[in-house]
């Protein structure tokens, strides 16, 4: 039985695409009415059943259900593989115009329950990746706050391993602001009012989503189709005048607030990942290298631990020491391996048994 479980675990990780077809068979078995519309899908599913030594779709459904219940695979892994098999579904969505709005550098603070995740760091291009960052970037792209990971100047404070939770994780990245490009602090149409200093910069944006700022926003251009239809009914001279008006930007006075980044992300993130807040930071800020201190808490089952020996060992670690033998060597980015541990102590949890 143990060998069979190990074989199933190995086989499911190497055949994730097959599981997608099994998932389809599983749904078709439950509904009793669903039929594959494409004959090729039916032939593929039949060949997969023979390859895996299965006799029927009912047997495949039971095995898939068993794998899901044992957490050998997850539904998110199947959905991720399904999206890779059907790329047209993702590309069919209209592309958002990120160039219309200003971008700003912010720091996000969030917490997550890591018991169901493979860790914080994303394993890019892995079909079985189940990281916190994967869920975070999916939410950022879904809310159109970023275009992709490569262009948002992303940095993280630190990483956590499989099953480890964090209550104050910090990341920094460039996100889309609520203020359009070309927004001015004064009316550009007034004489002497327009200048480079009047244009809003990143430093002029609100520090939170509650404060409103009065500004002059460039009015959005009309739809091209409507403009073309109107031009056809105008005299050539009138068309030229209309074209000159289109080229001159019209500004509208408005009171704008910044986006509530935390609320936007929490509305699409899983319930075990919550954004606590955000803060504007300088362009030089790095969530990793600008960190001044970190706090770690490790929880152990008491059992037969020698607490006195652990306390003595911790006392040797307090202070400034060279930890290069305990870390991953990355000499290209890090040349100083000395760290200072301010304090370390062992605390017995309340209501815990001494044995």
C-alpha positions in Angstrom: 0.0 0.0 0.0 2.9 2.4 0.8 4.5 1.6 -2.5 1.2 2.2 -4.3 0.8 5.6 -2.6 4.4 6.6 -3.5 3.8 5.6 -7.1 0.6 7.6 -7.3 2.3 10.6 -5.9 5.1 10.4 -8.4 2.8 9.6 -11.3 0.5 12.5 -10.6 3.3 15.1 -10.5 4.7 13.9 -13.8 1.4 13.5 -15.5 -0.5 16.7 -14.5 -1.9 17.1 -18.0 -3.5 13.6 -17.8 -5.2 14.6 -14.5 -6.9 17.4 -16.4 -8.6 14.9 -18.6 -9.4 12.8 -15.6 -11.0 15.8 -14.0 -13.2 16.2 -17.1 -14.2 12.5 -16.9 -14.9 13.0 -13.2 -17.3 15.8 -13.8 -19.0 13.9 -16.6 -19.5 10.9 -14.3 -21.1 13.0 -11.6 -23.6 14.8 -13.9 -24.4 11.7 -16.0 -25.6 14.0 -18.8 -22.4 15.8 -19.9 -20.9 14.5 -23.1 -17.6 15.5 -24.8 -18.4 17.8 -27.7 -15.1 17.1 -29.4 -14.4 13.5 -30.6 -10.7 14.1 -30.2 -11.1 14.7 -26.5 -12.9 11.4 -26.1 -10.2 9.5 -28.0 -7.5 11.2 -25.9 -9.3 10.3 -22.6 -9.7 6.7 -23.8 -6.0 6.4 -24.6 -5.0 7.9 -21.3 -7.2 5.4 -19.4 -5.5 2.5 -21.2 -2.0 4.0 -20.6 -2.7 4.3 -16.9 -4.2 0.7 -16.7 -7.7 1.9 -15.9 -10.8 0.1 -17.1 -13.5 2.8 -16.9 -14.1 6.5 -16.4 -15.8 5.6 -13.1 -12.6 4.1 -11.8 -10.6 7.1 -12.9 -13.1 9.4 -11.1 -12.7 7.5 -7.8 -8.9 7.6 -8.1 -8.9 11.3 -8.8 -11.2 11.9 -5.9 -8.9 9.9 -3.6 -5.9 12.0 -4.7 -7.7 15.2 -4.1 -8.9 14.1 -0.6 -5.4 13.0 0.4 -3.9 16.4 -0.7 -1.6 14.6 -3.2 -2.8 17.1 -5.7 -5.0 20.2 -5.4 -7.8 21.6 -7.5 -5.6 24.8 -8.1 -2.9 22.6 -9.7 -5.5 21.1 -12.0 -7.0 24.5 -12.9 -3.5 25.8 -13.6 -2.8 22.9 -16.0 -6.2 23.4 -17.6 -5.4 27.1 -18.3 -2.2 26.0 -20.0 -4.0 23.6 -22.2 -6.5 26.3 -23.1 -4.4 29.5 -23.6 -7.1 31.1 -25.8 -9.4 31.6 -22.8 -6.8 33.7 -21.1 -5.8 35.7 -24.1 -9.4 36.4 -25.1 -9.7 38.9 -22.3 -9.4 42.6 -23.4 -6.0 44.1 -22.7 -6.0 46.9 -20.1 -4.3 50.2 -21.0 -1.7 50.5 -18.2 -0.1 53.5 -19.9 -3.0 55.8 -19.2 -2.4 56.0 -15.4 0.6 57.0 -13.3 2.5 54.3 -11.4 3.8 54.6 -7.9 6.2 52.6 -5.7 4.4 51.2 -2.6 5.1 48.6 0.2 2.4 46.1 1.0 2.2 44.4 4.3 0.2 41.2 4.5 -0.2 38.0 6.5 -0.9 34.5 5.4 -1.6 31.0 6.7 1.1 28.9 5.0 -0.2 25.5 6.0 -1.6 24.9 2.6 1.1 26.6 0.5 4.5 25.4 -0.8 6.1 28.5 0.5 6.2 32.2 -0.2 8.6 32.3 -3.2 7.0 31.5 -6.6 8.4 28.7 -8.7 7.9 30.3 -12.1 6.8 28.1 -15.0 6.1 25.1 -12.7 2.7 23.5 -13.3 2.6 22.3 -9.7 3.5 25.6 -8.1 1.3 26.4 -5.1 3.1 29.4 -3.6 1.8 32.5 -1.8 3.4 34.7 -4.5 1.5 32.9 -7.2 -1.8 33.8 -5.6 -0.6 37.4 -4.9 0.5 38.1 -8.5 -2.7 36.5 -9.8 -4.6 39.0 -7.7 -2.4 41.9 -8.8 -3.0 41.1 -12.4 -6.7 40.4 -12.0 -7.2 43.9 -10.4 -5.0 45.4 -13.2 -2.7 47.0 -10.6 0.3 45.6 -12.5 0.9 44.3 -16.0 3.3 41.5 -15.1 5.9 40.5 -12.5 8.8 41.5 -14.7 7.8 45.2 -15.1 6.7 46.0 -11.5 10.2 46.1 -9.8 9.1 43.5 -7.2 11.1 42.9 -4.0 10.3 40.9 -0.9 11.6 41.2 2.7 12.2 37.5 3.1 10.9 34.1 2.2 9.2 31.3 4.2 9.3 27.6 3.5 6.5 25.1 3.0 3.8 25.2 5.7 5.3 28.3 7.4 3.0 31.3 8.1 3.8 35.0 8.3 2.0 37.8 10.1 4.0 40.8 8.9 5.4 40.0 5.5 6.4 43.0 3.4 6.9 43.3 -0.4 7.5 46.4 -2.6 6.4 47.0 -6.1 5.2 49.5 -8.7 1.4 49.6 -9.0 -1.1 51.6 -11.1 -2.4 54.7 -9.4 -5.9 56.3 -9.7 -4.4 59.5 -11.2 -4.1 59.6 -15.0 -0.9 60.5 -16.7 -0.7 64.3 -17.3 -2.7 65.3 -14.2 -1.8 68.8 -13.2 -1.9 70.6 -9.8 -3.2 73.8 -11.5 -5.3 74.6 -14.5 -3.0 74.3 -17.5 -5.2 76.6 -19.5 -4.6 79.6 -17.3 -1.8 81.9 -18.5 1.5 81.2 -16.9 0.0 78.3 -14.9 1.4 75.5 -17.1 4.9 74.4 -16.4 6.8 71.2 -15.7 6.5 71.8 -11.9 2.7 71.9 -12.2 2.5 68.4 -13.4 1.9 65.9 -10.6 4.8 63.6 -9.7 4.8 60.4 -7.7 5.7 62.4 -4.5 2.5 64.5 -5.0 0.1 61.6 -4.8 -1.9 61.0 -1.7 -0.3 59.0 1.1 -3.5 56.9 1.7 -6.8 56.1 0.0 -8.8 58.5 2.3 -7.4 61.9 1.4 -8.8 63.6 -1.7 -6.7 65.9 -3.8 -8.1 68.6 -6.1 -6.4 68.5 -9.4 -6.8 69.0 -13.2 -7.2 65.8 -15.1 -7.0 65.4 -18.9 -10.3 64.5 -20.3 -10.6 61.1 -22.0 -10.8 61.2 -25.8 -13.9 60.0 -27.5 -14.1 56.6 -29.0 -12.4 56.5 -32.4 -15.4 54.9 -34.1 -17.7 57.8 -33.0 -15.1 60.3 -34.2 -14.8 58.8 -37.6 -18.6 58.7 -38.1 -18.9 62.3 -37.2 -16.0 63.4 -39.5 -17.7 61.8 -42.5 -20.7 64.1 -42.1 -18.6 67.3 -41.8 -17.3 69.7 -44.4 -13.5 69.3 -45.0 -12.9 72.7 -43.3 -14.9 71.6 -40.3 -13.0 68.3 -40.2 -9.8 70.3 -40.0 -11.1 72.4 -37.1 -12.3 69.3 -35.3 -8.9 67.7 -35.7 -7.2 70.7 -34.2 -9.6 70.6 -31.2 -8.8 66.9 -30.7 -5.1 67.6 -30.7 -5.6 70.2 -27.9 -6.1 68.4 -24.6 -9.1 69.4 -22.4 -8.6 69.4 -18.6 -11.3 68.9 -16.1 -11.1 69.9 -12.4 -11.7 66.9 -10.1 -11.1 65.7 -6.6 -9.4 62.3 -6.8 -8.6 59.7 -4.1 -6.0 57.0 -4.4 -7.1 53.4 -4.9 -7.7 51.3 -1.8 -5.0 48.7 -2.7 -5.7 46.6 0.3 -9.4 46.3 -0.3 -8.9 45.6 -4.0 -6.5 42.8 -3.4 -8.4 41.2 -0.5 -11.6 41.0 -2.6 -9.9 38.5 -5.0 -7.2 36.9 -2.7 -7.8 33.6 -1.0 -9.2 33.9 2.6 -5.9 32.7 4.1 -4.0 35.6 2.6 -4.9 39.1 3.8 -3.3 42.5 2.9 -3.1 44.6 6.1 -2.2 47.9 4.5 0.1 49.8 2.2 2.5 52.7 2.4 4.2 54.9 -0.3 8.0 54.4 -0.5 10.8 56.0 -2.4 12.1 54.5 -5.7 15.3 53.4 -3.9 13.3 51.4 -1.3 13.9 47.6 -1.3 11.8 45.3 0.8 14.8 43.1 1.3 17.8 45.4 1.7 16.0 48.3 3.4 14.8 46.0 6.2 16.3 47.0 9.6 15.1 44.0 11.6 12.9 40.9 11.5 11.1 38.9 14.2 10.8 35.1 14.0 8.8 32.8 16.2 9.2 29.1 16.1 6.7 26.7 17.6 7.7 23.2 18.9 5.9 20.4 20.5 7.3 20.1 24.0 7.7 16.3 24.2 11.3 15.5 25.5 13.0 18.7 24.5 15.8 19.8 26.8 14.8 23.4 27.4 17.8 24.3 29.6 20.2 23.2 26.9 18.2 25.1 24.3 18.3 28.3 26.4 22.1 27.9 26.8 22.6 27.5 23.1 20.5 30.5 22.3 22.7 32.6 24.6 25.7 32.0 22.4 23.8 33.3 19.3 22.8 36.7 20.8 25.0 39.5 19.5 26.9 40.1 16.3 28.2 37.0 14.5 29.2 35.8 11.0 26.4 33.5 9.7 27.9 32.6 6.3 27.9 28.9 7.3 24.2 29.0 7.9 22.9 30.8 4.8 22.8 30.4 1.1 25.9 32.0 -0.4 25.1 34.8 -2.9 28.3 36.8 -3.3 26.9 38.7 -6.3 24.4 40.6 -4.1 25.6 40.1 -0.6 29.2 40.6 0.7 28.4 41.1 4.4 27.3 38.0 6.3 27.4 39.5 9.8 24.1 39.8 11.5 23.1 40.9 15.0 20.6 39.0 17.0 19.1 41.4 19.5 17.4 38.8 21.7 16.3 35.2 21.8 14.3 33.4 24.4 12.2 30.3 24.9 8.6 30.8 26.1 6.4 28.0 27.3 2.9 28.5 25.9 0.1 29.0 28.4 -2.0 26.0 29.4 0.6 23.7 27.9 1.5 20.5 29.6 5.0 20.2 31.2 5.4 16.6 30.0 
